[in-house]
Amino acid sequence: MRLNKPLVLESIIVSLLLTVGIICWQVIQGMILTYQYKPDIVASYTSMEKLQSKVVFGTVFRADLTFMLLIGAGLFLFTCLYYRVRSRMKQRKARL
């Protein structure tokens, strides 16, 4: 199977643009939430008493190497899938 170099480049660009778009959307959401946040001092004081007397068990999420590898693998799979779909579309268009 021979790779179509312009289509490979297009697939990589589309994947990177999708990733940048997702990151930008998350940044915009964070900015909106930060702008709309109104701290309530009285309610914070009452919840502080509860925080000091209760112990919560659970997990802490960290963006470690495994998580980064999973994101990279997902991006690679999306790029391959996009290339496959676009090459099939090009083949069908050439047959017609």
N, C-alpha and C positions, 0 to 999 in steps of 0.2 A: 504494500500500500504506500503510495507516494503522498507526501504532505503538500498541501497547497500553502505556500509561505505567506501570501497576503491574507489568507483566511486565518492562519495561525496568529498572525499579528493582530487581526481584527478581534479574534477571540480573547487574546490577552488584554487588549485595550478595553473591551467591553467588561471583562471581569474586574479590571482595576477601577474603571469608572463606577461600576456597581458598588465596589467596596468603599470608594471615596464618598459616594452618595450616602451609603448607610452610616458612615462615620459622621458626615456633616449633619445628617438628620438627628443623630443622637446628641451632637453638640448643641444644635438648635433647641431640641427638647430640654436639655439641661439648662440652657440660658433662660428659656421661658419659665421653667419651674423655679429657678432661682429668683427671677424677677417677681413672680407672683407670691413668693413665700413671705408670710407675715408672722413673725415670732410672737408668741403669747407668753409673757413672763409668768403670769399667775398659773397657767396650766402647766408650764414647765416645772415649776416648783413642786406641784402636787405629784407629778409623774416621777420626780427625782426620788421621792421617798420610796416609791415602789421599786425603782431601779436599785436602790441600795439594799433592799431587803430580800430580793429574789435572785436566784441563780438560774440562768437559762443555759440549757445544753443544746448543742447543735454543731453545725459545721461552718467554717469560714471559707469563703470562696476566694481563691487566689489565682491570678493569671500566671500560671507557671509554664514551663516548657512544654508539657503535654498538651495543655490547652492551646498554646500557640501552634503546635504541630497539627492539631485537629483543625484549626482555622485555616492553616495553609493547605491541608489536604482537601478541605471543602472548597477552597478557592480553585485548586487545581482540578477537582472533579467538575466544578461548574464550567471551567474553561474547556475541558474535554467535551462535556455535554453540548456546550454551545457550538464548538467546532463540528461535532458530529451532526447536529441538526442543520447547521448552515451548509455543510457539504452535501447532505441529502437533498436539501432544497435546491442547491445548484445543479445536482445531477438530474433531478426531475425537470428542472427548467431547461436543461440542455437536451433532454429527450423530446420535449415538446417542440 
